[in-house]
Amino acid sequence: ESDDYYYFYANGGKLTYYFAYGPEISDVVDRYTDLTGKMEAPPEWSLGLHQSKWEYKADEIVNVAKTYRDKQI
């Protein structure tokens, strides 16, 4: 054992290693999705209407509903 290296093995045969590193997490994600592929964004119409947050007070939710009605949503 050593702090200088890591060792992996598989009983079924060879492993293929892929390393994705930064300096920023966005760089890691870019490299990872270059390897795995990137999903296209779904069409806006498929997302529907979403209104949410962690917590509503009673007067807030009433105001949200009123605003929806006012805007005919």
C-alpha positions as CSV (number, residue, x, y, z in Angstrom):
1,E,0.0,0.0,0.0
2,S,1.1,3.5,-0.8
3,D,-0.2,7.0,-0.8
4,D,1.4,7.5,-4.2
5,Y,-0.8,5.3,-6.2
6,Y,-4.2,3.5,-6.4
7,Y,-4.7,0.0,-7.7
8,F,-7.9,-1.5,-9.2
9,Y,-8.5,-4.8,-10.7
10,A,-11.4,-6.9,-12.1
11,N,-11.8,-10.6,-12.0
12,G,-13.3,-10.6,-15.4
13,G,-10.5,-9.0,-17.4
14,K,-8.9,-5.6,-18.1
15,L,-10.3,-2.3,-17.0
16,T,-10.3,0.9,-19.0
17,Y,-9.6,4.0,-17.0
18,Y,-10.9,7.5,-17.8
19,F,-9.7,10.5,-15.9
20,A,-11.7,13.8,-16.0
21,Y,-10.2,16.7,-14.0
22,G,-10.6,20.4,-13.6
23,P,-9.4,23.0,-12.4
24,E,-13.2,23.8,-12.3
25,I,-16.1,21.4,-11.9
26,S,-17.5,22.8,-15.2
27,D,-14.3,21.5,-16.9
28,V,-14.9,18.0,-15.3
29,V,-18.5,18.0,-16.5
30,D,-17.4,19.1,-20.0
31,R,-14.9,16.3,-20.2
32,Y,-17.3,13.7,-18.8
33,T,-20.0,14.6,-21.2
34,D,-17.6,14.6,-24.1
35,L,-17.0,10.9,-23.2
36,T,-20.7,9.9,-22.4
37,G,-22.6,12.3,-24.7
38,K,-24.7,15.3,-24.1
39,M,-28.5,15.2,-23.9
40,E,-30.3,17.8,-26.0
41,A,-32.5,20.1,-24.0
42,P,-36.2,19.0,-24.2
43,P,-38.5,21.3,-26.1
44,E,-39.9,24.1,-23.9
45,W,-43.5,22.9,-24.4
46,S,-42.7,19.5,-22.8
47,L,-41.7,21.1,-19.5
48,G,-45.1,22.3,-18.5
49,L,-45.7,25.0,-15.9
50,H,-43.9,24.6,-12.6
51,Q,-44.3,26.8,-9.5
52,S,-42.5,25.7,-6.3
53,K,-40.3,26.6,-3.5
54,W,-39.5,24.9,-0.2
55,E,-42.1,26.7,1.9
56,Y,-45.1,28.9,1.4
57,K,-46.8,31.0,4.0
58,A,-50.6,31.1,3.7
59,D,-50.7,34.6,2.3
60,E,-48.0,33.8,-0.2
61,I,-49.8,30.8,-1.7
62,V,-53.0,32.8,-1.9
63,N,-51.1,35.5,-3.8
64,V,-49.5,33.0,-6.2
65,A,-53.0,31.6,-7.0
66,K,-54.4,35.1,-7.4
67,T,-51.6,36.0,-9.8
68,Y,-52.2,32.9,-11.8
69,R,-55.8,33.8,-12.2
70,D,-55.0,37.4,-13.1
71,K,-52.6,36.3,-15.8
72,Q,-55.0,33.5,-16.9
73,I,-52.4,30.8,-16.3
